[in-house]
Amino acid sequence: MTTGEERRSGRERALDYLRTVVLSDPTVEGQFINEQAIATEVGVSRTPVREALLILSSEGLLQLVPQKGGYVPPLSSREIRELMQLRGVIERHAADTLKSGAETAEVMQAVLDEQRALVADVASTGRDFIDLDRKFHQVLVDAAGSSLLSRTYDGLRERQVRVGVAALDAERERRSSVCTEHDAIVKAVRSGKAAAAHKAINAHLEKTLAALLSA
């Protein structure tokens, strides 16, 4: 019987691996992607890997250099600022339009509880924490009930994870601060007051931006 993994095209598998594993790793910045290494890891030929790189290049996630392949440029301070600005626009809009503040806050609280558990876990990695961080904010965005908005926010994933992991690896204490800031967002969302949610979201993103620029 053919499994779901086998039914996925080689390009889809390579694209997923590049997005979730390679491009979310801070150490890949400033490096060229080894096509053969990716092909071997995914279990495909180099052709679908090249196709995946073309897609990622069209999305601005890497640059294709003749004779050398895919290059992952470091995110500039301007790009990081723009990333945080876009996050703010989307998250504040979600806070304005979500269907149920109480239900949304309950789900966000559950994710926050997982994050707090990681703060005390010395074996946890920055990637573990940031994966939950993305989940926390995605819950808020998804609660707005707009598939387009959710897809747009999810499209920021690789950049968010990469810069987020780098910041946490540079400053482990940031984990506790993030949980405190997330707690304020949960309380504001639960209250149903958009102005309070905006204030909490803005405060969190401003502190996150400061941490990212100092990493």
TIDO-576005 format. One record per residue: residue number from 0; residue in one letter; chain; x, y, z of N, C-alpha, C, CB in turn. Coordinates in steps of 0.1 Angstrom, whole numbers. Glycine has a CB too. Example, Ala and Ser with C-alpha at 12.3 -4.5 7.8 and 13.67 -1.06 7.14 Angstrom:
BEGIN
    n  res  chain   n_px   n_py   n_pz  ca_px  ca_py  ca_pz   c_px   c_py   c_pz  cb_px  cb_py  cb_pz
    0    A      A    132    -57     78    123    -45     78    132    -33     78    113    -45     90
    1    S      A    128    -22     71    137    -11     71    129      0     79    141     -6     57
//
This chain:
BEGIN
    n  res  chain   n_px   n_py   n_pz  ca_px  ca_py  ca_pz   c_px   c_py   c_pz  cb_px  cb_py  cb_pz
    0    M      A      8    -12      0      0      0      0      9     13      0    -10      0     12
    1    T      A      5     22     -8     13     35     -9     10     44      3     10     42    -22
    2    T      A     20     48     10     17     57     22     16     71     17     29     56     32
    3    G      A     11     80     27      9     94     24     22    100     20      3    101     35
    4    E      A     33     96     27     46    102     24     51     99     10     56     97     35
    5    E      A     48     86      6     52     82     -7     44     89    -18     50     67     -9
    6    R      A     32     93    -15     23     99    -25     27    114    -27      8     99    -20
    7    R      A     34    120    -17     38    134    -18     49    134    -29     43    139     -5
    8    S      A     49    144    -37     60    145    -47     73    148    -41     56    156    -57
    9    G      A     84    145    -48     97    148    -43     99    163    -40    108    143    -53
   10    R      A     94    171    -49     95    185    -47     88    190    -34     89    193    -59
   11    E      A     76    185    -31     69    188    -19     77    184     -7     55    182    -19
   12    R      A     83    172     -7     91    167      4    103    175      6     94    152      2
   13    A      A    110    179     -5    122    187     -3    118    201      2    129    188    -17
   14    L      A    107    206     -3    103    220      1    100    220     16     91    224     -8
   15    D      A     93    210     20     89    209     34    101    208     43     80    197     37
   16    Y      A    111    200     39    123    198     47    131    211     47    132    187     41
   17    L      A    132    218     36    140    231     35    133    241     44    141    235     21
   18    R      A    120    242     44    113    252     52    114    249     67     98    252     48
   19    T      A    111    237     71    110    234     85    123    231     92    101    222     87
   20    V      A    133    226     85    146    222     91    157    232     87    149    208     87
   21    V      A    159    234     74    171    241     70    169    256     72    173    238     55
   22    L      A    159    262     66    158    277     66    154    282     80    147    281     56
   23    S      A    150    274     89    146    279    103    158    278    112    135    271    108
   24    D      A    170    274    107    182    272    115    190    285    113    190    259    111
   25    P      A    193    292    124    201    304    123    215    302    117    203    310    137
   26    T      A    221    290    119    234    288    114    235    287     99    240    275    120
   27    V      A    223    286     92    224    285     78    226    299     71    211    279     73
   28    E      A    224    309     79    225    323     73    240    325     68    222    334     83
   29    G      A    241    331     56    254    333     51    260    321     44    263    338     61
   30    Q      A    253    310     43    258    297     38    251    294     25    256    286     48
   31    F      A    257    285     17    251    279      5    245    266      9    261    277     -6
   32    I      A    233    263      4    226    250      6    232    239     -3    211    252      4
   33    N      A    236    228      3    241    217     -4    230    209    -10    251    208      5
   34    E      A    228    210    -23    217    203    -29    218    187    -27    217    206    -44
   35    Q      A    230    182    -29    231    167    -27    228    163    -13    245    163    -32
   36    A      A    233    171     -3    230    167     11    215    167     13    237    177     20
   37    I      A    208    177      8    193    178     10    187    166      3    188    191      5
   38    A      A    191    163     -9    185    152    -17    187    139    -10    191    151    -31
   39    T      A    199    137     -4    201    124      3    193    123     16    216    123      7
   40    E      A    192    135     23    184    135     36    169    132     33    186    148     43
   41    V      A    164    138     22    150    136     19    147    123     12    145    148     11
   42    G      A    157    118      5    155    106     -3    149    108    -17    146     97      5
   43    V      A    154    119    -23    150    122    -37    162    126    -45    140    134    -37
   44    S      A    160    128    -58    171    132    -66    173    147    -65    168    128    -81
   45    R      A    184    153    -71    186    167    -70    176    175    -77    200    170    -75
   46    T      A    170    170    -87    160    178    -95    149    184    -87    154    169   -106
   47    P      A    142    176    -79    131    182    -70    137    192    -60    124    171    -63
   48    V      A    149    190    -56    155    199    -46    157    212    -53    169    194    -41
   49    R      A    162    212    -66    164    224    -74    150    231    -76    170    221    -87
   50    E      A    140    223    -78    126    229    -80    122    236    -67    116    218    -84
   51    A      A    124    230    -56    121    236    -43    128    249    -41    123    226    -32
   52    L      A    141    249    -44    149    261    -43    144    272    -51    164    258    -46
   53    L      A    139    269    -63    133    279    -72    121    286    -65    129    273    -85
   54    I      A    113    278    -59    101    283    -52    105    292    -40     92    271    -47
   55    L      A    115    287    -33    119    295    -21    126    308    -25    129    287    -12
   56    S      A    133    308    -37    139    320    -42    128    330    -46    148    316    -54
   57    S      A    117    325    -52    106    334    -56     99    340    -44     96    326    -65
   58    E      A    101    334    -32     95    339    -20    104    348    -12     90    327    -11
   59    G      A    116    349    -18    126    358    -12    133    352      0    120    371     -7
   60    L      A    132    339      2    139    332     13    153    328     11    131    320     17
   61    L      A    157    328     -2    171    326     -5    174    332    -19    174    311     -5
   62    Q      A    187    332    -22    191    337    -35    198    326    -43    201    349    -34
   63    L      A    194    325    -56    201    315    -64    213    321    -72    191    309    -75
   64    V      A    224    316    -69    237    321    -75    242    311    -86    247    323    -64
   65    P      A    244    315    -98    248    306   -109    261    299   -105    251    314   -121
   66    Q      A    261    286   -107    272    277   -105    274    274    -90    284    283   -111
   67    K      A    267    280    -81    269    278    -67    256    273    -60    273    291    -60
   68    G      A    244    277    -65    232    272    -59    225    282    -50    235    260    -51
   69    G      A    218    277    -40    210    285    -31    218    291    -19    198    277    -26
   70    Y      A    218    304    -19    225    311     -8    214    317      2    234    322    -14
   71    V      A    216    316     15    207    321     25    213    334     31    204    311     36
   72    P      A    209    346     26    215    358     32    210    361     46    211    370     22
   73    P      A    218    367     54    214    370     68    203    381     67    226    376     76
   74    L      A    194    380     76    183    390     76    189    403     82    171    386     85
   75    S      A    186    414     75    191    427     79    183    433     90    192    437     67
   76    S      A    188    443     97    180    449    108    167    455    102    188    460    115
   77    R      A    168    460     90    156    465     84    145    454     81    159    472     70
   78    E      A    150    443     76    141    432     74    135    427     87    148    420     67
   79    I      A    142    426     97    137    422    110    126    432    115    148    421    121
   80    R      A    129    445    114    119    455    118    106    453    110    125    469    116
   81    E      A    108    451     97     96    450     88     88    437     92    100    449     73
   82    L      A     95    426     95     89    414     99     80    417    112     99    403    102
   83    M      A     86    424    122     78    426    134     67    436    131     88    432    144
   84    Q      A     68    445    122     57    454    119     46    447    113     62    465    110
   85    L      A     49    438    103     39    430     97     32    421    107     45    421     85
   86    R      A     39    415    116     33    406    126     23    415    135     44    401    136
   87    G      A     27    427    138     19    435    146      6    438    139     26    448    149
   88    V      A      6    442    126     -6    445    118    -15    433    118     -2    448    104
   89    I      A    -10    421    116    -18    409    115    -24    405    129    -10    397    110
   90    E      A    -15    405    139    -20    401    152    -30    411    158     -8    400    162
   91    R      A    -28    424    156    -38    434    161    -51    432    154    -33    448    160
   92    H      A    -51    430    141    -63    427    133    -70    415    138    -60    426    118
   93    A      A    -62    405    141    -68    392    146    -75    395    160    -58    381    148
   94    A      A    -69    403    168    -75    406    181    -88    414    180    -65    414    190
   95    D      A    -89    422    169   -101    429    167   -112    421    162    -98    440    156
   96    T      A   -109    410    155   -120    403    147   -122    388    153   -116    402    133
   97    L      A   -115    384    163   -116    370    167   -131    368    172   -106    367    178
   98    K      A   -135    356    171   -149    353    174   -152    352    189   -153    340    167
   99    S      A   -143    345    196   -145    343    211   -132    345    218   -151    329    213
  100    G      A   -131    356    226   -119    359    233   -117    349    244   -120    373    240
  101    A      A   -127    344    251   -126    334    261   -120    321    256   -139    332    268
  102    E      A   -126    316    245   -122    303    240   -107    304    234   -131    299    229
  103    T      A   -105    315    228    -91    317    222    -81    318    233    -91    330    213
  104    A      A    -84    325    244    -75    327    255    -72    313    261    -81    337    265
  105    E      A    -82    305    262    -80    292    268    -70    283    260    -94    284    269
  106    V      A    -71    284    247    -61    276    239    -47    282    240    -66    276    224
  107    M      A    -47    296    240    -34    302    241    -27    299    254    -35    317    239
  108    Q      A    -36    299    265    -31    296    278    -24    282    279    -42    297    289
  109    A      A    -30    272    272    -25    259    272    -11    259    265    -34    249    264
  110    V      A     -9    266    255      4    267    248     14    274    257      3    274    234
  111    L      A      9    285    264     18    292    273     23    283    284     11    304    279
  112    D      A     14    274    289     18    265    300     29    256    295      6    256    304
  113    E      A     29    252    282     39    243    277     52    251    276     35    238    263
  114    Q      A     51    264    272     63    272    272     70    274    286     60    286    266
  115    R      A     61    276    296     67    278    309     74    265    314     55    281    319
  116    A      A     69    254    310     75    241    313     89    240    307     67    229    309
  117    L      A     91    246    295    104    245    289    114    255    295    102    249    274
  118    V      A    109    266    301    118    275    308    126    268    319    110    287    314
  119    A      A    119    259    326    126    252    337    133    239    332    115    247    347
  120    D      A    132    236    319    139    224    314    152    228    307    130    217    303
  121    V      A    163    226    314    176    230    309    180    223    297    187    228    320
  122    A      A    173    211    294    177    204    282    169    209    270    174    189    284
  123    S      A    160    218    272    152    223    260    160    232    252    139    230    265
  124    T      A    157    233    239    165    242    230    157    254    226    168    234    217
  125    G      A    164    264    221    157    276    216    146    272    205    167    286    210
  126    R      A    149    262    197    140    258    187    127    253    193    146    248    178
  127    D      A    128    245    204    117    240    211    108    251    215    121    231    223
  128    F      A    114    261    221    106    272    227    100    280    216    115    281    235
  129    I      A    107    283    205    102    291    194     91    284    187    113    295    185
  130    D      A     92    271    186     81    264    179     68    266    187     84    249    178
  131    L      A     68    266    200     56    269    208     53    284    207     59    265    223
  132    D      A     63    292    206     60    307    204     52    309    192     73    315    204
  133    R      A     56    303    181     48    305    168     34    299    170     56    297    157
  134    K      A     33    288    177     20    282    179     11    291    187     21    268    186
  135    F      A     16    297    197      9    307    205      3    318    197     18    312    216
  136    H      A     11    324    189      6    335    181     -3    331    169     18    343    175
  137    Q      A      0    319    164     -8    314    153    -22    311    158     -2    301    147
  138    V      A    -24    307    170    -37    305    176    -45    318    176    -36    299    191
  139    L      A    -39    329    180    -46    341    179    -50    345    165    -37    352    185
  140    V      A    -41    344    156    -44    347    142    -55    339    136    -31    346    133
  141    D      A    -54    326    139    -64    316    133    -78    319    139    -60    302    137
  142    A      A    -78    325    151    -91    328    158    -99    338    150    -89    332    172
  143    A      A    -92    346    141    -99    356    134   -108    350    123    -89    366    127
  144    G      A   -106    337    120   -114    330    111   -112    333     96   -128    333    114
  145    S      A   -100    339     93    -96    342     79    -85    333     74    -92    357     78
  146    S      A    -88    324     65    -78    315     60    -67    322     53    -85    305     50
  147    L      A    -70    333     46    -60    341     39    -50    347     49    -66    352     30
  148    L      A    -56    353     60    -48    359     71    -39    348     77    -57    365     81
  149    S      A    -45    337     80    -37    326     86    -25    321     77    -46    314     89
  150    R      A    -28    320     64    -18    316     55     -7    326     54    -24    313     41
  151    T      A    -11    339     54     -1    350     53      8    350     65     -8    363     52
  152    Y      A      2    348     77     10    348     89     19    335     89      1    348    101
  153    D      A     14    324     85     22    312     85     34    313     75     13    300     81
  154    G      A     32    321     65     43    324     55     55    331     61     37    331     44
  155    L      A     53    336     73     65    343     79     73    333     88     60    354     88
  156    R      A     68    321     88     74    311     97     89    310     97     68    297     94
  157    E      A     95    307     85    109    305     85    117    317     90    114    302     70
  158    R      A    113    329     87    121    340     92    119    342    107    116    353     85
  159    Q      A    106    340    112    104    341    126    112    331    134     89    339    129
  160    V      A    112    319    130    119    308    138    134    311    138    116    294    132
  161    R      A    139    315    126    154    317    125    158    328    134    157    320    111
  162    V      A    152    340    134    156    351    142    153    348    157    150    364    138
  163    G      A    142    341    159    138    339    173    147    329    180    124    333    173
  164    V      A    152    319    173    161    309    179    174    316    182    163    297    170
  165    A      A    179    325    173    191    332    175    191    341    187    195    340    162
  166    A      A    180    348    189    178    357    200    178    349    214    165    365    199
  167    L      A    171    338    214    170    330    226    183    323    229    159    319    225
  168    D      A    190    319    219    203    313    222    213    323    228    209    306    209
  169    A      A    211    335    224    220    346    229    216    350    243    220    358    219
  170    E      A    204    349    246    199    354    259    188    344    265    193    368    258
  171    R      A    192    334    272    183    324    278    172    330    287    190    313    285
  172    E      A    176    341    294    166    348    303    154    353    295    173    359    310
  173    R      A    156    355    282    145    360    274    133    351    275    149    362    260
  174    R      A    135    338    277    123    329    277    113    332    288    129    314    280
  175    S      A    118    336    300    109    339    311    102    352    308    117    341    324
  176    S      A    109    362    301    103    375    298     92    372    287    113    384    292
  177    V      A     94    364    278     84    361    268     71    355    274     90    351    257
  178    C      A     73    346    284     61    340    290     53    351    298     66    329    300
  179    T      A     60    360    304     53    371    311     46    380    301     63    380    319
  180    E      A     52    382    290     45    391    280     34    383    273     55    394    269
  181    H      A     35    370    271     24    362    266     13    361    276     29    348    263
  182    D      A     16    361    289      5    361    299     -3    373    298     11    359    313
  183    A      A      3    385    295     -4    397    294    -13    397    282      5    409    293
  184    I      A     -9    391    271    -17    390    259    -29    381    261     -9    384    247
  185    V      A    -27    370    268    -38    360    271    -49    368    280    -33    348    279
  186    K      A    -44    375    290    -54    382    298    -62    392    290    -47    389    310
  187    A      A    -55    399    281    -61    410    273    -71    404    264    -51    418    266
  188    V      A    -67    392    257    -77    385    248    -89    380    256    -69    374    241
  189    R      A    -86    375    268    -98    370    276   -107    381    280    -92    363    288
  190    S      A   -102    393    282   -111    404    286   -120    408    275   -102    416    290
  191    G      A   -116    405    262   -125    409    251   -123    424    247   -139    407    254
  192    K      A   -113    431    253   -111    445    250    -99    446    240   -107    453    263
  193    A      A   -103    451    228    -93    452    217    -82    461    221   -100    456    204
  194    A      A    -85    472    227    -74    482    231    -64    475    240    -80    494    238
  195    A      A    -68    467    249    -59    461    259    -51    450    251    -67    454    270
  196    A      A    -57    443    242    -50    433    234    -39    440    225    -59    425    225
  197    H      A    -43    452    219    -33    459    211    -21    463    220    -40    472    205
  198    K      A    -24    468    232    -13    473    241     -3    461    244    -19    479    253
  199    A      A     -9    450    247     -1    438    251      7    433    240    -10    427    257
  200    I      A      1    432    228      8    428    216     19    437    212     -2    426    204
  201    N      A     16    450    213     26    460    209     38    459    219     21    474    209
  202    A      A     35    458    231     46    457    241     55    445    239     40    457    256
  203    H      A     49    434    236     56    421    234     65    422    221     46    410    233
  204    L      A     59    428    211     66    428    198     78    439    199     57    432    187
  205    E      A     76    449    206     86    459    208     98    453    216     81    472    215
  206    K      A     95    446    226    106    439    234    112    428    226    100    434    247
  207    T      A    105    421    218    110    411    210    120    417    199     99    403    203
  208    L      A    116    428    193    124    434    183    137    439    190    117    447    177
  209    A      A    136    445    202    148    449    208    158    437    211    145    456    222
  210    A      A    152    426    215    160    414    217    167    409    204    152    403    224
  211    L      A    159    409    194    164    404    181    176    413    176    153    404    171
  212    L      A    174    426    177    184    435    172    197    435    180    179    449    172
  213    S      A    196    430    193    208    430    201    214    416    201    204    433    216
  214    A      A    208    406    194    213    392    194    226    392    186    203    383    188
//
